[in-house]
């Protein structure tokens, strides 16, 4: 079952961003993932949380594939750099409801 990683990012020190944007999409693809959305101008329709600077949605083949990617040695230095230079929240969801009527 596909899994969806939803990431919100607020940059505190963007020194890591160039290398991340250059390298990480290739890693995601090798892990079976693909970007569904990447917005640097998200629009908040409801809620009290501050609007993040960036929102990304990445599809993976499974929860396990997403978890393996996040724990991989290849991604580790990029994840560490991101955590040092941004405030992020990452959600992983896989319980996709069937279309209405099914």
N, C-alpha and C positions, 0 to 999 in steps of 0.2 A: 504494500500500500504506500503511495507517495507520502512524503512528509514535507512540511513547509516550515522553513526557518524565517522568522520575522525579526528583523534587527533594527533597533533605533540607535542613532549615533548623535552625540553632541561632542564636537571636537574641543579639546583643551590645549593640545599642542600638535598641530598637523604635520610635524616632521615625518611621521610614518606613512602618510597618506599616499604619496607618489609610488613608493615601492609596493604598497598594499594593492593599489589599483592596477599596477603593472603585473604583479605575480599571482595574486590570489584568484582572480577569475579563471586562470588556467588550472589551478589546483582544484577549484570547485568542479570544473568540467571533468577532470580526470577522476574525481570522486563520484561521477555520475550526476552531478548537480547542474542546475542552470538558473540564471537570474530570470525571474518573472517580472520584477519591478525594481527600480532603483531611482528614488526621487530625492533631489536636493531641495525640493520645495513642497513638502507634504502639506496638505490642507486638512485642518482639524474641523470636523463637523460637529463633534460633541466631546465632552469630557473636560476634566479639570487638570490633567497632566499637561505640562508644558509641551509645546510642539517641538519635536527633535529637529536637528538640522538635516538629517538624512534618515530615510527609511528604505530598507532593502527587503525583498521577499525572494527567497531562493528555494527552488524545488529540488528535493533529493528523492532517490528511488524508495527510501525507507528511513525510519527513525534511526536505525542502526547505521546506515550509510552517513547520515548527518553527524551522528555522534562520533563515528570513526574519523571523519574529516576533522572535526574540532579537536580531537585528541591526537591527531597525526603529528609525527616529528617534522614533516614538511611544513605544516601550518604553524607549529608551535612558536617560532620567532615572530611571525606576523601577528599572531594572537596576543603575544606579550607586548609587542609594540603598540597595538591597538588599545589594550587595556591601560597602558601608561599614558597614552595621548588622547584618550577620549572616555567619555562616560557612555557606556553602551548597555542596552538591555536586549537579550536574545531570547526569543520564544521558539519552541519547536512543537508543532502540532501535526497530528496525523489522522484525527477522527473526522474525516470528511463525510458529510451527510449525503445520501443519495439525492438525485434530483427529485423535485416534487412529483408525486404520483407513482414512485417506484418503491 
